[in-house]
């Protein structure tokens, strides 16, 4: 019977990894639809940035309450996976508590994992309370209605259930160890699940074996389902935050990239005798009409968004009632990118673009202050997307607000943003 269990385990594991890999390939392909940009400079500074921001959670610390409980969940995800490694090896090899040969170190590790599992469980309950009882404003914004709320709730409940299954498994395990049941060697320390023992000690050994194995399989299948759910969820930031922070541009926030195509076109227009650079092709367009016109880093930003709302909570436009929400900019970009990816797989097209998701009112409400980029715990920059979409509106559609169009006209005619002749510019010196 044991070999049947091992084969079933291997089949489940293989299927889970196969489906996960397919989704990862889809996301990678979508990100690479963006324009190329070189972000490989200064690797030492990038590694430092990644360890400090992504791994060290440094920007989360600005809000201590959320930081502490998020740290519990973060550490739980990273460290409890060490126990998951043991579960995987036990399932494939038909062993039980394979790492128990480590003796005291193993006992200390299991005890630590149990405490961590309890902290994760408590943190998830707190996060649910913040969302549905305290109703923190940034967690109840209009753009979160529907799927985003269900997504956040689902993941928190799943984590609670998985941690509870782990503790239940350990409680049954320690009773079976004490009874000398076959296959259950003395190993582990159980500072949390020991309090569940009195509720289970009255059951028969056979029932406890079924309960322990059931919880073990439930935990394993739950992890596989969780693994394949995460890439469809905002919780994909668990993986994406590390490369996204690493590839954060090292230039100062708000620094505009020079559009070489515009510079070249202007030079050629001003000097008809000028020779175009070798291999030069006139630009097909300016700015970002759709997601393919953004850089791959912009698209990686979209897939990394945690929907935490810290960006929108510090946005001056959002705080004064404007329609703009930097979080929605990232969510809309991701939604459009997903749609484009599905169209590519189906071999179809549509008549929509990114501007079908993000309105001009949202784009022009932005003050480009970069408060959102500064607040983001994983270094996402909504302003960069907004600016590129504005460039398309201005340079391709001539759809700037009237105030800007007046300024553009004055610049063209008068060489200055003011409505006065160039001959009159120095008149103020005569007064």
C-alpha positions in Angstrom: 0.0 0.0 0.0 2.9 2.3 0.8 4.1 2.4 -2.9 0.6 3.3 -4.1 0.7 6.3 -1.7 4.1 7.3 -3.1 3.0 7.0 -6.7 -0.1 9.1 -6.0 2.0 11.6 -4.2 4.4 11.9 -7.1 1.6 12.3 -9.6 0.0 15.1 -7.6 3.3 16.8 -7.2 4.1 16.5 -10.9 0.7 17.8 -11.9 1.0 20.8 -9.5 4.4 21.8 -10.8 3.3 21.4 -14.4 0.3 23.7 -14.1 2.4 26.2 -12.1 5.2 26.2 -14.7 2.6 26.9 -17.4 1.2 29.9 -15.6 4.7 31.2 -15.0 5.6 30.9 -18.7 2.4 32.9 -19.5 3.3 35.7 -17.1 7.0 35.8 -18.3 5.8 36.0 -21.9 3.5 38.8 -21.1 6.1 40.8 -19.3 8.5 40.4 -22.2 5.9 42.0 -24.5 7.1 45.3 -23.1 9.8 47.4 -24.7 13.4 46.5 -23.8 15.2 48.6 -21.2 18.7 47.9 -19.8 18.5 47.7 -16.0 21.7 45.6 -15.5 24.0 48.4 -14.2 25.6 48.4 -10.8 24.6 44.9 -9.6 26.1 45.5 -6.1 23.7 48.4 -5.5 20.8 46.3 -6.9 21.6 43.4 -4.6 21.8 45.7 -1.6 18.5 47.3 -2.6 16.8 43.9 -3.0 18.0 42.6 0.4 17.0 45.9 2.2 13.7 46.5 0.6 12.3 43.1 -0.5 13.9 40.8 2.0 14.3 43.3 4.8 10.8 44.7 4.4 12.3 48.2 5.2 9.5 50.2 3.6 6.8 48.2 5.4 8.2 49.4 8.8 6.7 52.9 8.2 3.4 51.5 9.4 4.4 49.4 12.5 1.2 47.5 13.1 0.8 46.2 9.6 4.6 45.6 9.5 4.7 43.3 12.5 1.8 41.1 11.3 3.0 41.1 7.8 6.4 40.0 9.1 4.8 37.0 10.7 3.2 35.9 7.5 6.4 36.6 5.5 8.6 34.6 7.8 6.0 31.9 8.0 6.0 31.6 4.2 9.7 31.5 3.9 10.6 29.3 7.0 7.7 26.9 7.2 8.6 25.9 3.6 11.6 24.1 5.2 9.1 21.7 6.8 7.3 21.5 3.5 10.6 20.2 2.0 10.5 17.4 4.6 6.8 16.6 3.6 7.8 16.4 0.0 10.7 14.0 0.7 8.6 11.9 3.0 5.9 11.6 0.4 8.3 10.6 -2.4 10.4 8.2 -0.2 7.7 6.8 1.9 9.4 7.9 5.1 8.1 9.8 8.2 9.9 12.8 9.6 13.0 12.2 7.5 15.0 14.9 9.1 14.5 13.6 12.7 18.0 12.2 12.6 19.1 15.8 13.4 18.0 15.3 17.0 17.9 18.4 19.2 18.2 20.7 16.2 15.2 19.0 14.6 13.1 19.3 17.8 13.9 23.0 18.1 13.0 23.6 14.4 9.6 21.9 14.7 8.9 23.9 17.9 9.9 27.1 16.1 7.7 26.2 13.1 4.7 25.6 15.4 5.1 29.0 17.1 5.5 30.6 13.7 2.4 28.8 12.4 0.4 30.2 15.3 1.7 33.7 14.6 0.7 33.4 10.9 -2.8 32.2 11.9 -3.2 35.2 14.3 -1.8 37.6 11.7 -4.3 36.4 9.1 -7.2 36.9 11.6 -5.9 40.4 12.3 -5.8 41.2 8.6 -9.3 39.9 8.1 -10.4 42.1 11.1 -8.7 45.2 9.6 -10.5 44.6 6.3 -14.0 43.7 7.5 -14.3 45.0 11.1 -12.0 48.0 11.4 -12.5 48.7 7.7 -9.3 50.5 7.1 -10.1 53.0 4.3 -7.3 52.0 1.9 -8.5 48.4 2.0 -12.1 49.3 1.1 -11.6 51.6 -1.9 -13.9 51.3 -4.9 -11.3 49.6 -7.1 -11.2 46.7 -4.7 -14.9 45.8 -5.0 -15.6 42.3 -6.4 -12.7 40.0 -7.2 -9.9 41.9 -5.3 -11.8 41.6 -2.0 -12.6 37.9 -2.7 -8.9 37.3 -3.6 -7.6 38.8 -0.4 -10.1 37.0 1.7 -9.5 33.7 0.0 -5.8 33.8 0.6 -6.1 34.7 4.2 -8.6 32.0 4.9 -6.5 29.4 3.1 -3.5 30.3 5.2 -5.5 30.0 8.4 -6.8 26.6 7.3 -3.3 25.4 6.3 -1.8 26.4 9.6 -4.6 24.8 11.5 -4.1 21.6 9.5 -0.4 21.6 10.3 -1.1 22.0 14.1 -3.8 19.3 14.0 -1.4 16.9 12.2 1.3 17.5 14.8 -1.2 17.0 17.7 -2.2 13.6 16.3 1.4 12.7 15.5 2.6 13.3 19.1 -0.2 11.1 20.5 0.8 8.3 18.1 4.4 8.7 19.1 3.5 8.4 22.8 1.5 5.2 22.1 4.4 3.7 20.1 2.4 3.4 16.9 4.2 1.8 14.0 5.9 4.4 11.7 5.7 7.2 14.3 9.2 7.7 15.7 9.9 9.9 18.7 10.8 13.3 17.2 9.9 16.9 17.3 8.9 19.5 19.9 5.3 20.7 20.0 4.8 23.8 22.1 1.5 24.8 20.4 -0.1 21.6 19.2 0.3 20.0 22.6 -2.7 22.0 23.8 -4.8 20.2 21.1 -3.8 16.8 22.5 -6.5 16.6 25.3 -9.2 17.1 22.6 -7.9 14.2 20.6 -6.4 11.8 23.2 -9.7 9.9 23.6 -9.7 8.6 20.0 -8.5 5.2 19.0 -5.1 4.7 17.5 -6.6 3.7 14.1 -8.7 6.9 14.0 -5.7 9.1 14.9 -3.6 7.5 12.2 -6.4 8.4 9.7 -6.6 11.9 11.2 -2.9 12.5 11.0 -2.6 11.1 7.5 -5.7 13.0 6.4 -4.2 16.3 7.8 -0.9 15.5 6.2 -2.5 14.9 2.8 -4.7 17.9 3.2 -1.7 20.1 4.0 0.1 18.8 1.0 -2.8 19.2 -1.5 -3.5 22.6 0.0 0.0 23.7 -0.6 -0.2 22.6 -4.3 -3.6 24.4 -4.8 -2.1 27.4 -3.1 0.9 27.3 -5.3 -1.3 27.3 -8.4 -3.7 29.9 -7.1 -1.0 32.5 -6.2 0.1 33.3 -9.8 -3.5 34.3 -10.6 -3.7 36.5 -7.5 -2.3 39.7 -6.1 -0.3 37.5 -3.8 2.0 36.7 -6.7 4.1 39.6 -5.2 5.4 36.9 -2.9 7.6 35.8 -5.8 7.8 39.0 -7.9 8.8 41.4 -5.2 12.4 40.2 -5.3 13.2 40.6 -9.1 11.0 43.8 -9.2 13.0 45.5 -6.5 16.3 44.3 -7.9 15.5 45.9 -11.3 14.3 49.2 -9.8 15.9 52.0 -11.9 18.7 53.5 -9.8 18.1 57.0 -11.3 16.3 59.6 -9.1 12.6 59.3 -9.0 10.9 61.7 -11.4 13.9 61.8 -13.8 12.5 61.8 -17.3 14.1 59.5 -19.9 15.1 61.4 -23.1 13.1 60.2 -26.1 15.8 59.7 -28.6 13.3 59.3 -31.4 11.9 62.7 -30.7 15.3 64.3 -30.5 16.3 62.7 -33.8 13.1 63.7 -35.6 13.5 67.3 -34.4 17.1 67.5 -35.6 16.1 66.1 -39.0 13.3 68.6 -39.4 15.4 71.6 -38.4 18.3 70.6 -40.7 17.0 69.2 -44.0 20.6 68.4 -45.1 21.2 66.2 -42.0 21.8 62.5 -42.5 19.7 60.1 -40.4 21.8 57.8 -38.2 22.7 54.5 -39.7 19.8 52.0 -39.3 17.5 54.7 -38.1 13.7 54.1 -38.6 11.1 56.7 -38.0 9.1 56.0 -34.8 5.8 54.2 -35.4 4.3 56.2 -32.5 5.1 58.1 -29.3 4.2 57.3 -25.8 2.1 54.3 -24.6 -1.1 53.5 -26.4 -1.2 49.9 -25.1 0.8 47.7 -22.7 3.2 46.7 -25.5 4.4 50.3 -25.6 5.4 50.2 -21.9 8.7 48.8 -20.8 9.0 45.3 -19.5 9.8 46.8 -16.1 6.5 48.7 -16.1 4.7 45.3 -16.9 6.7 43.6 -14.1 5.5 46.4 -11.8 1.9 45.5 -12.7 2.4 41.9 -11.9 4.1 42.7 -8.6 1.4 45.0 -7.2 0.1 43.9 -3.8 -3.0 46.1 -4.0 -2.1 47.3 -0.4 -3.1 50.8 -1.3 -0.2 52.6 0.4 0.3 54.5 -2.9 -3.2 55.8 -3.1 -3.3 56.6 0.6 -0.5 59.2 0.1 -1.5 60.4 -3.3 -2.4 64.1 -3.1 -4.8 63.8 -6.0 -6.6 60.9 -4.5 -6.7 62.5 -1.0 -8.4 65.6 -2.5 -11.2 63.6 -4.2 -9.7 63.3 -7.7 -10.5 60.2 -9.7 -6.8 59.1 -9.7 -5.8 56.1 -7.7 -2.2 54.9 -8.4 -3.2 51.4 -7.2 -5.9 51.3 -9.9 -3.4 52.3 -12.5 -1.4 49.2 -11.7 -4.4 46.9 -11.4 -5.8 48.2 -14.8 -2.4 47.7 -16.4 -2.2 44.1 -15.2 -5.8 43.4 -16.3 -5.1 44.8 -19.8 -1.9 42.8 -20.0 -3.7 39.6 -19.0 -6.3 40.3 -21.7 -3.6 40.9 -24.4 -1.9 37.6 -23.3 -5.1 35.7 -23.6 -5.8 37.2 -27.1 -2.3 36.1 -28.2 -2.9 32.6 -27.0 -6.3 32.5 -28.8 -4.9 34.2 -32.0 -7.4 37.0 -31.7 -7.4 40.8 -31.3 -9.7 43.4 -29.9 -10.3 47.1 -30.5 -9.3 48.1 -26.9 -6.1 49.5 -25.5 -4.7 50.7 -22.2 -6.6 53.9 -22.5 -9.8 51.9 -22.5 -9.1 51.0 -18.9 -7.5 54.3 -17.6 -9.3 57.5 -18.4 -7.8 60.9 -19.3 -9.2 62.3 -16.1 -7.1 59.9 -14.1 -4.0 60.6 -16.1 -4.1 64.4 -15.9 -5.0 64.4 -12.2 -1.5 63.1 -11.4 0.9 65.8 -10.0 4.0 63.5 -10.7 5.1 64.1 -7.1 6.2 60.4 -6.9 4.7 60.0 -3.4 3.2 56.7 -4.6 6.5 55.4 -5.8 8.1 56.4 -2.5 5.4 54.7 -0.5 5.3 51.4 -2.4 6.8 48.6 -0.3 8.1 46.8 -3.5 9.3 49.8 -5.5 6.5 50.0 -8.0 6.3 53.3 -10.0 2.8 54.2 -11.3 4.0 57.6 -12.4 6.2 56.2 -15.1 3.2 54.5 -16.7 1.1 57.7 -16.3 3.7 59.8 -18.0 4.1 57.5 -21.0 0.3 57.4 -21.4 0.2 61.2 -21.3 2.9 61.3 -24.0 0.6 59.3 -26.2 -2.3 61.6 -25.5 -0.3 64.7 -26.3 1.9 63.6 -29.1 -0.4 61.2 -30.9 -3.9 62.4 -30.1 -3.3 66.1 -29.3 -5.6 65.5 -26.4 -4.0 67.5 -23.7 -6.1 69.7 -21.4 -6.9 73.2 -22.7 -4.4 74.8 -20.2 -1.6 72.7 -21.6 -2.6 73.2 -25.2 -2.5 77.0 -24.6 1.0 76.7 -23.2 2.1 74.5 -26.1 0.8 77.1 -28.6 2.6 79.9 -26.7 5.9 77.9 -26.7 5.6 77.3 -30.4 4.7 80.9 -31.3 6.4 82.9 -28.6 9.2 80.7 -27.4 7.8 80.9 -23.9 4.8 79.6 -22.0 3.3 83.2 -21.8 1.1 84.9 -24.3 3.5 87.7 -25.3 5.7 88.4 -28.2 9.4 87.5 -27.9 10.2 91.2 -28.7 8.4 92.1 -25.5 10.2 89.7 -23.1 12.6 92.2 -21.7 10.0 95.0 -21.2 9.9 94.3 -17.5 13.5 95.7 -17.2 12.2 99.1 -18.3 9.7 99.5 -15.4 
